[in-house]
């Protein structure tokens, strides 16, 4: 059985419900649905388990669009669509993962990254037998994805603890960066009864300068991260990567941290959101991050914020300065109280935010588009689907941006048009 984060999610829903429900019932429904979507589904009474649909998408250097995820038999696959017709997916190709269990739900999903010299990597979290534990696994290719290596563990630490919710990307120099949520420091901290004195988990990372053939040491980016949210990464104007993640700033305050991927003694943690959301749980709702032309960043995240004496839950957008600090005059709620798992991309002055909105059995893919660097936005509906579906995944190559949206019957590709 794949270990899920049900206790964490259940506490998140319980704590969120203490906020006046009549003020924000739509946003609470979004949180509940998002939490449910983050949980692996298992069969009961002999029925077949729901397929794990969470997938990763990325453009290859030749402009083709690639997808990786699990098929109906739980096997990892890759497939691609040519640059000339992104609606024409090729046949799925199963990749050998040596029997690994693979997380492919909600915030934990397989990912693709393309680098120089024909390097391609696929990463995933391998859940272990002990609940909430895992290893970050990788397959690498040096022939453009025609073949892949056997899977291997990325980090040096091999304890049966949490190493989960990885993100990976190549920087402008071709260095591969892998980040993940890690609980080794919590395991070492003093305990009161069953509870550790260490708040949350930590963000760890490492680097590879040869496309995943070898790795440097495990490096701590920050103590006290949230436990079950994805980590966003985006390049700065200098080509170096920045990361944004949900962070525990003080007891039970879960806003967002931001840092450049520098040497450990040079890392400076910056607070990127000030919702002051006090919750002793992980909402399973990570942020999105994209570069802006003024050397700052566009960011989206879910949170609960007090405004005019009321507590308002929802997905927010703001511009960040180059150091990651927020520009308060740019902060705004997305125009949908049911918005969940939003992500953002940008190219020059064009900004695209996409999200899933769930109402009963119907999910709607929506976009908020700006042609003036986020000063104004126009709302678009990109598609609808009934039943199970993945969160939308964004992919970009130059000015071309797409939203990839998978359900059991098909994988939709929606070109973002301004």
Buried (B, 14 or more C-beta within 10 A) or exposed (E): EBBBBBEBBEBBBEBBEEBEEEEBEBBBBBBBBBBBBBBBBEEEEEEEEBBBBBBBBBBBEEEBBBBBBBEEEBBBBBBBBBBEEBEEBEEBBEBBBEEBBBBBBBBBBBBBBBBEEBBBBBBBBBBBEEEBBBBBBBBBBBEBBEEBBEBBBBBEEEEEBBBBBBBBBBBEEBBBBBBBBBBBBBBEEEEEEEEBEBBBBBBBBBBBEBBBEEBEEBBBBBBBBBBBBBBBBBBBEEEBBBBBBBBBBEEBBBBBBBBBBBEEEEBEBBBBBBBBBEBBBBBBBBBBBBBBEEEBBBBBBBBBBEEEEEBBBBBBBBBBBBBBBBEEEBBEBBEBBBBBBBBBBBBEBBBBBBBBBBEEEEBBBBBBBBBEBBEEBEEBEBBEBEEBBBBBBBBBBEEBBBBBBBBEEEBBBBEBEB
